[in-house]
């Protein structure tokens, strides 16, 4: 069970987002900078929330932005955005969001392994707090249990 | 015993829920098979399931989607909180 790599370009710390759409777009832009998705993937992540609601806010303070596999996914990817100002996604219990994790998978099988690894990383109840406070990309990788340089 | 974890797109959140539910079931010593589904597929996926795990947000849509199915819909607030999941699963299955 391994997470996709998280290069420096896929991390944006202390980002300013006016609303949840802007926050999800940041996560999409980070995935695009890392070469994982084309820019239109961000709008598909937004559509998932438009269609199904803010259930992607899976824990207090944490949104897992994602969309189905599609032609705009170039390869499996992960991004992490921390927000300078927390943003409401409209979730009844877990708002406001301080950390947005962007996830892109090219096929469903690959995806199960990535997500299992992500669940592992977040088994530490402090993980979201520590991510929100992270000062650089290396720190984020450490919190997520990713090896250096990945 | 069958359990289905449901989210909108069928990837991401339902997979996290599936992985964590499996962990909790193992901890509780309950033998059950957990699958993940999207909303479109839930009626079929849950046809022989006892429990459907989903978020509070999606619960009404899941209820509509499954129609006349007797599976219990369990609403999970924090998908990463194994203790919450343990309490919920013990209540439904214990």
gemmi code that builds the backbone of each chain (N, CA, C; Angstrom):
import gemmi

chains = {
    "A": [
        ("UNK", (0.840, -1.190, 0.000), (0.000, 0.000, 0.000), (0.878, 1.244, 0.000)),
        ("UNK", (0.969, 1.891, -1.139), (1.804, 3.088, -1.198), (0.992, 4.261, -1.725)),
        ("UNK", (1.305, 5.405, -1.187), (0.674, 6.632, -1.674), (1.380, 7.071, -2.945)),
        ("UNK", (0.662, 7.800, -3.803), (1.348, 8.412, -4.943), (2.417, 9.366, -4.398)),
        ("UNK", (3.431, 9.666, -5.203), (4.448, 10.600, -4.734), (3.855, 11.983, -4.476)),
        ("UNK", (4.516, 12.733, -3.614), (4.055, 14.093, -3.314), (5.236, 15.043, -3.508)),
        ("UNK", (5.494, 15.430, -4.775), (6.603, 16.359, -5.015), (6.283, 17.739, -4.445)),
        ("UNK", (7.316, 18.564, -4.300), (7.116, 19.910, -3.741), (6.021, 20.683, -4.475)),
        ("UNK", (5.949, 20.498, -5.817), (4.961, 21.267, -6.608), (3.525, 20.895, -6.237)),
        ("UNK", (3.349, 19.719, -5.632), (2.000, 19.259, -5.293), (1.555, 19.735, -3.916)),
        ("UNK", (2.389, 20.559, -3.290), (2.069, 21.041, -1.943), (1.919, 22.560, -1.977)),
        ("UNK", (0.833, 23.076, -1.414), (0.651, 24.529, -1.285), (0.267, 24.812, 0.163)),
        ("UNK", (1.138, 25.511, 0.863), (0.895, 25.757, 2.290), (0.455, 27.190, 2.531)),
        ("UNK", (-0.546, 27.358, 3.375), (-1.032, 28.692, 3.704), (-1.696, 29.376, 2.530)),
        ("UNK", (-2.362, 28.590, 1.680), (-3.031, 29.167, 0.510), (-4.242, 29.996, 0.942)),
        ("UNK", (-4.528, 31.014, 0.144), (-5.714, 31.837, 0.417), (-6.820, 31.422, -0.540)),
        ("UNK", (-7.949, 31.033, 0.008), (-9.084, 30.640, -0.822), (-10.325, 31.340, -0.291)),
        ("UNK", (-11.061, 31.989, -1.199), (-12.229, 32.761, -0.787), (-13.384, 31.840, -0.403)),
        ("UNK", (-13.454, 30.675, -1.018), (-14.557, 29.757, -0.721), (-14.105, 28.334, -1.050)),
        ("UNK", (-15.003, 27.364, -0.881), (-14.591, 25.968, -1.071), (-14.210, 25.662, -2.506)),
        ("UNK", (-14.855, 26.346, -3.441), (-14.492, 26.095, -4.846), (-13.040, 26.498, -5.100)),
        ("UNK", (-12.672, 27.653, -4.562), (-11.299, 28.127, -4.731), (-10.323, 27.171, -4.041)),
        ("UNK", (-10.729, 26.637, -2.893), (-9.869, 25.708, -2.157), (-9.657, 24.418, -2.961)),
        ("UNK", (-10.734, 23.906, -3.573), (-10.626, 22.686, -4.380), (-9.792, 22.968, -5.632)),
        ("UNK", (-9.976, 24.176, -6.222), (-9.178, 24.542, -7.395), (-7.681, 24.573, -7.064)),
        ("UNK", (-7.348, 25.045, -5.857), (-5.938, 25.037, -5.422), (-5.397, 23.608, -5.434)),
        ("UNK", (-6.198, 22.678, -4.911), (-5.766, 21.274, -4.863), (-5.604, 20.728, -6.279)),
        ("UNK", (-6.484, 21.172, -7.197), (-6.393, 20.760, -8.595), (-5.163, 21.342, -9.276)),
        ("UNK", (-4.911, 22.632, -8.997), (-3.727, 23.279, -9.584), (-2.455, 22.578, -9.125)),
        ("UNK", (-2.421, 22.190, -7.840), (-1.234, 21.507, -7.305), (-1.038, 20.165, -8.017)),
        ("UNK", (-2.133, 19.453, -8.276), (-2.038, 18.182, -9.015), (-1.533, 18.432, -10.441)),
        ("UNK", (-1.979, 19.534, -11.036), (-1.549, 19.868, -12.400), (-0.066, 20.251, -12.428)),
        ("UNK", (0.367, 21.039, -11.431), (1.796, 21.403, -11.358), (2.672, 20.154, -11.273)),
        ("UNK", (2.150, 19.143, -10.569), (2.921, 17.905, -10.400), (2.799, 16.992, -11.623)),
        ("UNK", (2.008, 17.419, -12.613), (1.898, 16.650, -13.847), (0.942, 15.472, -13.780)),
        ("UNK", (0.127, 15.411, -12.725), (-0.762, 14.258, -12.561), (-2.061, 14.403, -13.353)),
        ("UNK", (-2.561, 15.638, -13.455), (-3.852, 15.840, -14.129), (-3.799, 17.072, -15.022)),
        ("UNK", (-4.721, 17.118, -15.976), (-4.907, 18.358, -16.723), (-5.780, 19.282, -15.886)),
        ("UNK", (-5.702, 20.559, -16.199), (-6.307, 21.574, -15.344), (-7.821, 21.355, -15.164)),
        ("UNK", (-8.475, 20.751, -16.166), (-9.935, 20.591, -16.075), (-10.357, 19.583, -14.996)),
        ("UNK", (-9.408, 18.800, -14.489), (-9.738, 17.853, -13.423), (-10.300, 18.585, -12.196)),
        ("UNK", (-9.773, 19.790, -11.933), (-10.242, 20.562, -10.774), (-11.743, 20.798, -10.857)),
        ("UNK", (-12.216, 21.123, -12.071), (-13.650, 21.404, -12.223), (-14.465, 20.128, -12.018)),
        ("UNK", (-13.889, 18.980, -12.361), (-14.610, 17.721, -12.103), (-14.677, 17.421, -10.606)),
        ("UNK", (-13.619, 17.788, -9.879), (-13.670, 17.598, -8.419), (-14.759, 18.489, -7.819)),
        ("UNK", (-14.887, 19.701, -8.359), (-15.929, 20.620, -7.887), (-17.315, 20.051, -8.211)),
        ("UNK", (-17.451, 19.460, -9.407), (-18.755, 18.897, -9.803), (-19.209, 17.791, -8.859)),
        ("UNK", (-18.254, 16.989, -8.370), (-18.611, 15.911, -7.441), (-19.299, 16.501, -6.210)),
        ("UNK", (-18.746, 17.621, -5.730), (-19.319, 18.251, -4.529), (-20.639, 18.938, -4.872)),
        ("UNK", (-20.700, 19.565, -6.054), (-21.965, 20.178, -6.481), (-23.064, 19.130, -6.553)),
        ("UNK", (-22.697, 17.946, -7.053), (-23.715, 16.920, -7.266), (-24.113, 16.205, -5.963)),
        ("UNK", (-23.109, 15.872, -5.146), (-23.393, 14.999, -4.008), (-23.303, 15.681, -2.656)),
        ("UNK", (-22.847, 16.930, -2.621), (-22.728, 17.616, -1.339), (-21.327, 17.522, -0.771)),
        ("UNK", (-21.199, 18.054, 0.444), (-19.869, 18.238, 1.027), (-19.384, 16.996, 1.764)),
        ("UNK", (-19.854, 15.822, 1.352), (-19.440, 14.613, 2.076), (-17.940, 14.361, 1.966)),
        ("UNK", (-17.282, 15.031, 1.005), (-15.828, 14.864, 0.870), (-15.073, 15.422, 2.082)),
        ("UNK", (-15.782, 16.178, 2.929), (-15.163, 16.610, 4.189), (-15.289, 15.420, 5.147)),
        ("UNK", (-14.297, 14.530, 5.067), (-14.438, 13.215, 5.704), (-14.116, 13.223, 7.186)),
        ("UNK", (-13.504, 14.285, 7.660), (-13.178, 14.391, 9.083), (-13.106, 15.874, 9.419)),
        ("UNK", (-13.177, 16.226, 10.709), (-13.125, 17.648, 11.055), (-11.879, 18.319, 10.464)),
        ("UNK", (-12.118, 19.321, 9.605), (-11.007, 20.106, 9.065), (-10.374, 19.557, 7.804)),
        ("UNK", (-10.800, 18.363, 7.352), (-10.132, 17.731, 6.211), (-11.093, 17.402, 5.067)),
        ("UNK", (-10.784, 17.929, 3.888), (-11.551, 17.561, 2.692), (-10.688, 16.679, 1.798)),
        ("UNK", (-11.287, 15.598, 1.303), (-10.597, 14.735, 0.346), (-11.235, 14.981, -1.016)),
        ("UNK", (-10.630, 15.925, -1.764), (-11.189, 16.288, -3.066), (-10.755, 15.254, -4.097)),
        ("UNK", (-11.703, 14.799, -4.903), (-11.380, 13.784, -5.901), (-12.505, 13.701, -6.919)),
        ("UNK", (-12.210, 13.081, -8.049), (-13.243, 12.782, -9.043), (-12.937, 11.395, -9.585)),
        ("UNK", (-13.848, 10.896, -10.403), (-13.608, 9.568, -10.972), (-12.407, 9.606, -11.922)),
        ("UNK", (-11.852, 8.427, -12.220), (-10.817, 8.393, -13.251), (-11.371, 8.969, -14.556)),
        ("UNK", (-10.517, 9.556, -15.393), (-10.980, 10.133, -16.658), (-9.784, 10.462, -17.522)),
        ("UNK", (-10.048, 10.910, -18.746), (-8.948, 11.221, -19.671), (-8.080, 12.384, -19.197)),
        ("UNK", (-8.603, 13.190, -18.258), (-7.805, 14.313, -17.750), (-6.837, 13.887, -16.641)),
        ("UNK", (-6.887, 12.591, -16.261), (-5.916, 12.079, -15.283), (-4.750, 11.464, -16.057)),
        ("UNK", (-3.568, 12.065, -15.916), (-2.396, 11.597, -16.659), (-1.711, 10.463, -15.908)),
        ("UNK", (-1.610, 10.603, -14.608), (-1.187, 9.493, -13.758), (-1.675, 9.738, -12.344)),
        ("UNK", (-1.566, 8.714, -11.534), (-2.031, 8.795, -10.162), (-1.340, 9.952, -9.444)),
        ("UNK", (-2.075, 10.704, -8.668), (-1.448, 11.840, -8.007), (-2.127, 12.236, -6.714)),
        ("UNK", (-1.327, 12.926, -5.911), (-1.786, 13.386, -4.605), (-1.345, 14.833, -4.461)),
        ("UNK", (-2.189, 15.683, -3.866), (-1.744, 17.040, -3.548), (-2.249, 17.397, -2.162)),
        ("UNK", (-1.546, 18.333, -1.531), (-1.951, 18.781, -0.204), (-1.960, 20.303, -0.201)),
        ("UNK", (-3.098, 20.881, 0.190), (-3.222, 22.330, 0.300), (-3.637, 22.656, 1.730)),
        ("UNK", (-2.899, 23.520, 2.383), (-3.376, 24.014, 3.677), (-3.855, 25.443, 3.480)),
        ("UNK", (-4.903, 25.801, 4.182), (-5.553, 27.089, 3.961), (-5.185, 28.082, 5.062)),
        ("UNK", (-4.816, 29.274, 4.661), (-4.486, 30.321, 5.628), (-5.720, 30.667, 6.452)),
        ("UNK", (-6.868, 30.720, 5.768), (-8.129, 30.959, 6.468), (-9.029, 29.768, 6.205)),
        ("UNK", (-9.507, 29.102, 7.283), (-10.384, 27.941, 7.090), (-11.617, 28.323, 6.265)),
        ("UNK", (-12.105, 27.352, 5.489), (-13.208, 27.605, 4.566), (-14.342, 26.610, 4.852)),
        ("UNK", (-15.586, 27.103, 4.813), (-16.731, 26.218, 5.013), (-17.084, 25.531, 3.692)),
        ("UNK", (-17.284, 24.225, 3.755), (-17.717, 23.460, 2.579), (-19.217, 23.185, 2.632)),
        ("UNK", (-19.841, 23.508, 3.765), (-21.258, 23.195, 3.919), (-21.497, 21.829, 4.531)),
        ("UNK", (-20.518, 21.311, 5.262), (-20.700, 20.020, 5.927), (-21.314, 20.234, 7.307)),
        ("UNK", (-22.300, 19.406, 7.672), (-23.002, 19.628, 8.947), (-22.117, 19.462, 10.193)),
        ("UNK", (-21.060, 18.671, 10.125), (-20.268, 18.416, 11.338), (-18.798, 18.782, 11.223)),
        ("UNK", (-18.231, 18.654, 10.024), (-16.769, 18.684, 9.912), (-16.184, 20.001, 9.414)),
        ("UNK", (-17.024, 21.002, 9.163), (-16.534, 22.330, 8.782), (-15.887, 23.010, 9.979)),
        ("UNK", (-15.027, 24.019, 9.837), (-14.469, 24.469, 8.565), (-13.243, 23.634, 8.171)),
        ("UNK", (-12.915, 23.704, 6.896), (-11.814, 22.903, 6.356), (-10.506, 23.692, 6.387)),
        ("UNK", (-9.474, 23.051, 6.888), (-8.156, 23.696, 6.904), (-7.169, 22.999, 5.973)),
        ("UNK", (-7.449, 21.730, 5.681), (-6.545, 20.962, 4.823), (-7.357, 20.319, 3.695)),
        ("UNK", (-6.932, 20.538, 2.452), (-7.562, 19.870, 1.317), (-6.538, 18.914, 0.708)),
        ("UNK", (-6.902, 17.631, 0.673), (-6.067, 16.646, 0.005), (-6.707, 16.374, -1.348)),
        ("UNK", (-5.938, 16.555, -2.409), (-6.445, 16.264, -3.754), (-5.965, 14.877, -4.159)),
        ("UNK", (-6.864, 14.105, -4.745), (-6.491, 12.746, -5.142), (-6.942, 12.511, -6.584)),
        ("UNK", (-6.046, 11.963, -7.388), (-6.400, 11.590, -8.759), (-5.922, 10.170, -9.002)),
        ("UNK", (-6.797, 9.341, -9.540), (-6.394, 7.976, -9.872), (-6.793, 7.671, -11.311)),
        ("UNK", (-5.972, 6.862, -11.979), (-6.221, 6.545, -13.377), (-7.150, 5.347, -13.520)),
        ("UNK", (-7.141, 4.473, -12.538), (-8.076, 3.340, -12.569), (-8.421, 2.924, -11.158)),
        ("UNK", (-9.498, 2.151, -11.020), (-10.051, 1.856, -9.704), (-9.126, 0.996, -8.840)),
        ("UNK", (-8.377, 0.085, -9.442), (-7.534, -0.826, -8.647), (-6.419, -0.053, -7.951)),
        ("UNK", (-5.774, 0.795, -8.736), (-4.690, 1.629, -8.251), (-5.201, 2.457, -7.083)),
        ("UNK", (-6.431, 2.852, -7.259), (-7.022, 3.757, -6.323), (-7.230, 3.152, -4.947)),
        ("UNK", (-7.636, 1.908, -4.893), (-7.890, 1.276, -3.601), (-6.603, 1.241, -2.773)),
        ("UNK", (-5.482, 0.928, -3.415), (-4.206, 0.878, -2.701), (-3.823, 2.265, -2.183)),
        ("UNK", (-4.008, 3.293, -3.021), (-3.652, 4.651, -2.597), (-4.471, 5.082, -1.407)),
        ("UNK", (-5.763, 4.786, -1.490), (-6.643, 5.266, -0.447), (-6.384, 4.523, 0.857)),
        ("UNK", (-6.056, 3.241, 0.765), (-5.730, 2.485, 1.969), (-4.509, 3.103, 2.639)),
        ("UNK", (-3.541, 3.513, 1.835), (-2.339, 4.131, 2.381), (-2.669, 5.479, 3.026)),
        ("UNK", (-3.592, 6.190, 2.404), (-4.014, 7.478, 2.947), (-4.722, 7.288, 4.293)),
        ("UNK", (-5.569, 6.258, 4.352), (-6.270, 5.959, 5.600), (-5.261, 5.639, 6.696)),
        ("UNK", (-4.204, 4.921, 6.344), (-3.138, 4.611, 7.298), (-2.536, 5.872, 7.868)),
        ("UNK", (-2.183, 6.798, 6.961), (-1.528, 8.029, 7.383), (-2.413, 8.804, 8.353)),
        ("UNK", (-3.720, 8.751, 8.115), (-4.645, 9.537, 8.939), (-5.148, 8.766, 10.155)),
        ("UNK", (-4.624, 7.585, 10.364), (-4.982, 6.875, 11.593), (-4.449, 7.592, 12.825)),
        ("UNK", (-3.432, 8.423, 12.610), (-2.944, 9.276, 13.684), (-3.929, 10.434, 13.841)),
        ("UNK", (-4.617, 10.505, 14.994), (-5.648, 11.547, 15.159), (-5.081, 12.962, 15.088)),
        ("UNK", (-3.776, 13.104, 15.292), (-3.159, 14.435, 15.247), (-2.777, 14.839, 13.831)),
        ("UNK", (-2.906, 13.914, 12.876), (-2.343, 14.146, 11.548), (-2.895, 15.416, 10.877)),
        ("UNK", (-4.190, 15.662, 11.004), (-4.786, 16.818, 10.327), (-4.239, 18.117, 10.926)),
        ("UNK", (-4.192, 18.140, 12.267), (-3.651, 19.285, 12.984), (-2.201, 19.558, 12.549)),
        ("UNK", (-1.421, 18.487, 12.476), (-0.007, 18.632, 12.124), (0.151, 19.088, 10.670)),
        ("UNK", (-0.713, 18.568, 9.789), (-0.659, 19.011, 8.389), (-0.974, 20.495, 8.289)),
        ("UNK", (-2.026, 20.912, 9.011), (-2.452, 22.319, 8.953), (-1.317, 23.234, 9.397)),
        ("UNK", (-0.461, 22.735, 10.283), (0.610, 23.560, 10.831), (1.948, 23.353, 10.121)),
        ("UNK", (1.987, 22.479, 9.126), (3.262, 22.134, 8.485), (3.896, 23.363, 7.827)),
        ("UNK", (5.227, 23.469, 7.924), (5.928, 24.635, 7.407), (6.537, 24.429, 6.030)),
        ("UNK", (6.704, 23.182, 5.614), (7.254, 22.937, 4.277), (6.814, 21.565, 3.766)),
        ("UNK", (7.089, 21.329, 2.479), (6.609, 20.110, 1.830), (7.214, 18.856, 2.462)),
        ("UNK", (8.480, 18.967, 2.912), (9.141, 17.802, 3.511), (8.405, 17.369, 4.773)),
        ("UNK", (7.961, 18.366, 5.546), (7.212, 18.074, 6.762), (5.894, 17.350, 6.428)),
        ("UNK", (5.245, 17.825, 5.358), (3.985, 17.206, 4.930), (4.226, 15.745, 4.556)),
        ("UNK", (5.306, 15.499, 3.812), (5.620, 14.113, 3.423), (5.874, 13.244, 4.648)),
        ("UNK", (6.549, 13.790, 5.643), (6.818, 13.021, 6.858), (5.515, 12.649, 7.557)),
        ("UNK", (4.615, 13.624, 7.668), (3.347, 13.377, 8.357), (2.555, 12.279, 7.634)),
        ("UNK", (2.616, 12.285, 6.304), (1.870, 11.297, 5.525), (2.628, 9.975, 5.385)),
        ("UNK", (3.804, 9.920, 5.991), (4.575, 8.676, 5.947), (5.233, 8.421, 4.603)),
        ("UNK", (5.464, 9.496, 3.835), (6.117, 9.351, 2.532), (7.615, 9.534, 2.683)),
        ("UNK", (8.357, 8.712, 1.961), (9.813, 8.800, 2.040), (10.294, 10.123, 1.459)),
        ("UNK", (11.439, 10.588, 1.905), (12.014, 11.839, 1.405), (12.236, 11.743, -0.092)),
        ("UNK", (12.027, 12.858, -0.781), (12.314, 12.931, -2.213), (11.218, 12.347, -3.088)),
        ("UNK", (10.163, 11.872, -2.461), (9.090, 11.345, -3.291), (8.006, 12.394, -3.477)),
    ],
    "B": [
        ("UNK", (-22.181, -12.054, 6.551), (-22.429, -10.638, 6.853), (-21.819, -9.756, 5.768)),
        ("UNK", (-22.638, -8.880, 5.172), (-22.096, -7.995, 4.142), (-22.359, -6.541, 4.505)),
        ("UNK", (-21.347, -5.735, 4.271), (-21.432, -4.300, 4.550), (-21.015, -3.556, 3.282)),
        ("UNK", (-21.728, -2.475, 2.958), (-21.358, -1.681, 1.792), (-21.047, -0.253, 2.236)),
        ("UNK", (-19.896, 0.254, 1.828), (-19.535, 1.658, 2.076), (-19.864, 2.448, 0.816)),
        ("UNK", (-20.595, 3.537, 0.978), (-21.097, 4.274, -0.189), (-20.639, 5.729, -0.190)),
        ("UNK", (-20.182, 6.196, -1.340), (-19.971, 7.641, -1.518), (-20.451, 8.045, -2.903)),
        ("UNK", (-20.361, 9.322, -3.204), (-20.930, 9.837, -4.443), (-20.274, 9.270, -5.681)),
        ("UNK", (-18.938, 9.332, -5.707), (-18.226, 8.916, -6.898), (-17.779, 7.464, -6.821)),
        ("UNK", (-17.894, 6.864, -5.647), (-17.497, 5.464, -5.499), (-16.003, 5.273, -5.399)),
        ("UNK", (-15.268, 6.355, -5.365), (-13.825, 6.263, -5.133), (-13.495, 7.250, -4.024)),
        ("UNK", (-12.355, 7.113, -3.431), (-11.960, 8.085, -2.417), (-12.611, 7.824, -1.089)),
        ("UNK", (-13.715, 8.523, -0.843), (-14.297, 8.453, 0.486), (-14.832, 7.071, 0.846)),
        ("UNK", (-15.515, 6.404, -0.097), (-16.052, 5.084, 0.235), (-14.917, 4.092, 0.454)),
        ("UNK", (-13.821, 4.281, -0.241), (-12.674, 3.376, -0.063), (-12.032, 3.583, 1.304)),
        ("UNK", (-11.941, 4.828, 1.749), (-11.410, 5.115, 3.092), (-12.313, 4.457, 4.133)),
        ("UNK", (-13.615, 4.603, 3.913), (-14.585, 4.038, 4.847), (-14.471, 2.515, 4.871)),
        ("UNK", (-14.281, 1.913, 3.714), (-14.144, 0.455, 3.616), (-12.900, -0.009, 4.377)),
        ("UNK", (-11.786, 0.651, 4.115), (-10.528, 0.250, 4.759), (-10.651, 0.358, 6.281)),
        ("UNK", (-11.205, 1.476, 6.750), (-11.301, 1.670, 8.192), (-12.344, 0.746, 8.823)),
        ("UNK", (-13.429, 0.455, 8.098), (-14.430, -0.476, 8.625), (-13.814, -1.865, 8.772)),
        ("UNK", (-13.012, -2.270, 7.798), (-12.358, -3.582, 7.884), (-11.449, -3.652, 9.101)),
        ("UNK", (-10.747, -2.552, 9.332), (-9.861, -2.504, 10.495), (-10.650, -2.673, 11.798)),
        ("UNK", (-11.770, -1.963, 11.878), (-12.573, -1.989, 13.095), (-13.206, -3.374, 13.287)),
        ("UNK", (-13.690, -3.974, 12.203), (-14.325, -5.292, 12.303), (-13.323, -6.327, 12.799)),
        ("UNK", (-12.087, -6.185, 12.325), (-11.054, -7.116, 12.763), (-10.816, -6.934, 14.263)),
        ("UNK", (-10.775, -5.672, 14.664), (-10.555, -5.365, 16.072), (-11.694, -5.928, 16.929)),
        ("UNK", (-12.919, -5.845, 16.402), (-14.084, -6.313, 17.153), (-14.273, -7.823, 17.029)),
        ("UNK", (-13.504, -8.442, 16.152), (-13.649, -9.878, 15.949), (-14.944, -10.233, 15.230)),
        ("UNK", (-15.437, -9.326, 14.379), (-16.660, -9.595, 13.610), (-16.266, -9.979, 12.189)),
        ("UNK", (-16.821, -11.084, 11.733), (-16.492, -11.561, 10.403), (-17.489, -10.970, 9.405)),
        ("UNK", (-17.021, -10.058, 8.560), (-17.922, -9.447, 7.583), (-17.122, -9.040, 6.358)),
        ("UNK", (-17.828, -9.008, 5.232), (-17.183, -8.607, 3.995), (-17.616, -7.177, 3.678)),
        ("UNK", (-16.660, -6.296, 3.452), (-16.986, -4.898, 3.183), (-16.651, -4.567, 1.730)),
        ("UNK", (-17.617, -3.984, 1.025), (-17.337, -3.538, -0.338), (-17.599, -2.035, -0.429)),
        ("UNK", (-17.088, -1.408, -1.483), (-17.309, 0.021, -1.703), (-18.171, 0.195, -2.941)),
        ("UNK", (-19.023, 1.208, -2.923), (-19.908, 1.439, -4.071), (-20.142, 2.930, -4.251)),
        ("UNK", (-20.533, 3.313, -5.454), (-21.014, 4.680, -5.636), (-22.537, 4.671, -5.507)),
        ("UNK", (-23.113, 5.869, -5.526), (-24.563, 5.981, -5.331), (-25.334, 5.231, -6.417)),
        ("UNK", (-24.843, 5.333, -7.663), (-25.560, 4.684, -8.770), (-25.634, 3.173, -8.590)),
        ("UNK", (-24.576, 2.614, -7.983), (-24.519, 1.156, -7.891), (-25.015, 0.602, -6.580)),
        ("UNK", (-25.477, 1.478, -5.674), (-25.735, 1.001, -4.312), (-26.911, 0.015, -4.220)),
        ("UNK", (-27.924, 0.201, -5.051), (-29.084, -0.693, -4.969), (-28.647, -2.138, -5.213)),
        ("UNK", (-27.803, -2.316, -6.232), (-27.328, -3.658, -6.547), (-26.315, -4.131, -5.488)),
        ("UNK", (-25.377, -3.238, -5.144), (-24.311, -3.611, -4.205), (-24.886, -3.995, -2.841)),
        ("UNK", (-25.994, -3.358, -2.478), (-26.529, -3.565, -1.132), (-27.649, -4.593, -1.093)),
        ("UNK", (-27.904, -5.258, -2.221), (-29.068, -6.140, -2.264), (-28.993, -7.255, -1.221)),
        ("UNK", (-27.775, -7.727, -0.915), (-27.670, -8.766, 0.115), (-26.841, -8.296, 1.305)),
        ("UNK", (-26.837, -6.972, 1.532), (-26.050, -6.421, 2.640), (-26.928, -6.178, 3.862)),
        ("UNK", (-26.311, -6.263, 5.029), (-27.039, -5.967, 6.271), (-26.898, -4.493, 6.644)),
        ("UNK", (-25.729, -3.938, 6.302), (-25.437, -2.576, 6.745), (-24.852, -1.763, 5.584)),
        ("UNK", (-25.289, -0.508, 5.480), (-24.718, 0.421, 4.516), (-24.079, 1.565, 5.301)),
        ("UNK", (-22.806, 1.757, 5.089), (-22.105, 2.862, 5.748), (-22.020, 4.026, 4.775)),
        ("UNK", (-22.382, 5.221, 5.237), (-22.249, 6.401, 4.377), (-22.169, 7.645, 5.250)),
        ("UNK", (-22.032, 8.796, 4.608), (-21.982, 10.033, 5.390), (-23.401, 10.540, 5.643)),
        ("UNK", (-23.533, 11.395, 6.652), (-24.822, 12.006, 6.963), (-25.382, 12.701, 5.722)),
        ("UNK", (-24.455, 13.353, 5.002), (-24.825, 14.101, 3.801), (-25.497, 13.241, 2.742)),
        ("UNK", (-24.994, 12.026, 2.574), (-25.478, 11.181, 1.481), (-26.605, 10.248, 1.902)),
        ("UNK", (-26.842, 10.154, 3.221), (-27.808, 9.168, 3.711), (-29.185, 9.273, 3.032)),
        ("UNK", (-29.743, 10.477, 2.883), (-31.071, 10.551, 2.233), (-31.045, 10.035, 0.796)),
        ("UNK", (-29.985, 10.351, 0.063), (-29.874, 9.887, -1.328), (-29.715, 8.369, -1.370)),
        ("UNK", (-28.969, 7.821, -0.411), (-28.796, 6.362, -0.348), (-30.151, 5.713, -0.069)),
        ("UNK", (-30.896, 6.303, 0.857), (-32.214, 5.760, 1.223), (-33.112, 5.715, -0.012)),
        ("UNK", (-33.099, 6.805, -0.786), (-33.915, 6.838, -2.014), (-33.436, 5.785, -3.002)),
        ("UNK", (-32.117, 5.650, -3.103), (-31.546, 4.761, -4.122), (-31.850, 3.290, -3.838)),
        ("UNK", (-31.865, 2.906, -2.565), (-32.038, 1.469, -2.283), (-33.494, 1.047, -2.266)),
        ("UNK", (-34.406, 2.018, -2.168), (-35.821, 1.678, -2.223), (-36.212, 0.670, -1.155)),
        ("UNK", (-36.856, -0.416, -1.576), (-37.332, -1.405, -0.595), (-36.225, -2.410, -0.307)),
        ("UNK", (-35.344, -2.000, 0.543), (-34.227, -2.866, 0.918), (-34.107, -2.694, 2.414)),
        ("UNK", (-33.847, -3.809, 3.109), (-33.909, -3.734, 4.563), (-32.553, -3.500, 5.228)),
        ("UNK", (-31.549, -3.219, 4.431), (-30.238, -2.930, 5.015), (-30.336, -1.683, 5.888)),
        ("UNK", (-29.617, -1.710, 6.993), (-29.616, -0.553, 7.885), (-28.613, 0.479, 7.363)),
        ("UNK", (-29.029, 1.748, 7.271), (-28.118, 2.795, 6.825), (-27.478, 3.441, 8.050)),
        ("UNK", (-26.187, 3.337, 8.146), (-25.455, 3.882, 9.282), (-24.698, 5.124, 8.824)),
        ("UNK", (-24.960, 6.245, 9.490), (-24.335, 7.514, 9.102), (-23.057, 7.747, 9.891)),
        ("UNK", (-21.974, 7.933, 9.167), (-20.668, 8.143, 9.796), (-20.287, 9.612, 9.659)),
        ("UNK", (-19.886, 10.222, 10.772), (-19.484, 11.638, 10.729), (-18.036, 11.788, 10.355)),
        ("UNK", (-17.188, 11.087, 11.097), (-15.743, 11.211, 10.887), (-15.223, 9.884, 10.340)),
        ("UNK", (-14.895, 9.888, 9.053), (-14.483, 8.646, 8.382), (-13.138, 8.144, 8.890)),
        ("UNK", (-12.413, 8.981, 9.593), (-11.067, 8.600, 10.029), (-11.043, 8.180, 11.491)),
        ("UNK", (-12.186, 8.284, 12.161), (-12.235, 8.002, 13.590), (-12.652, 6.546, 13.815)),
        ("UNK", (-11.665, 5.688, 14.081), (-11.950, 4.262, 14.221), (-12.836, 3.994, 15.440)),
        ("UNK", (-12.718, 4.836, 16.463), (-13.543, 4.630, 17.656), (-15.019, 4.883, 17.351)),
        ("UNK", (-15.285, 5.943, 16.579), (-16.681, 6.218, 16.193), (-17.219, 5.046, 15.367)),
        ("UNK", (-16.418, 4.582, 14.414), (-16.843, 3.462, 13.572), (-17.105, 2.211, 14.409)),
        ("UNK", (-16.246, 1.990, 15.404), (-16.413, 0.805, 16.258), (-17.740, 0.868, 17.004)),
        ("UNK", (-18.058, 2.041, 17.548), (-19.320, 2.200, 18.286), (-20.507, 1.945, 17.350)),
        ("UNK", (-20.448, 2.543, 16.156), (-21.558, 2.417, 15.208), (-21.732, 0.963, 14.752)),
        ("UNK", (-20.627, 0.311, 14.436), (-20.717, -1.056, 13.916), (-21.132, -2.031, 15.008)),
        ("UNK", (-20.666, -1.778, 16.223), (-21.045, -2.653, 17.328), (-22.537, -2.538, 17.593)),
        ("UNK", (-23.037, -1.299, 17.470), (-24.466, -1.060, 17.709), (-25.306, -1.811, 16.663)),
        ("UNK", (-24.869, -1.790, 15.394), (-25.672, -2.443, 14.351), (-25.477, -3.937, 14.291)),
        ("UNK", (-24.274, -4.390, 14.598), (-23.974, -5.812, 14.366), (-23.839, -6.606, 15.655)),
        ("UNK", (-23.562, -5.901, 16.752), (-23.202, -6.591, 17.993), (-24.364, -7.314, 18.657)),
    ],
}
model = gemmi.Model(1)
for chain_id, residues in chains.items():
    chain = gemmi.Chain(chain_id)
    for i, (resn, *xyz) in enumerate(residues, 1):
        res = gemmi.Residue()
        res.name, res.seqid = resn, gemmi.SeqId(i, " ")
        for name, pos in zip(("N", "CA", "C"), xyz):
            atom = gemmi.Atom()
            atom.name, atom.element = name, gemmi.Element(name[0])
            atom.pos, atom.b_iso = gemmi.Position(*pos), 0.0
            res.add_atom(atom)
        chain.add_residue(res)
    model.add_chain(chain)
structure = gemmi.Structure()
structure.add_model(model)
structure.setup_entities()
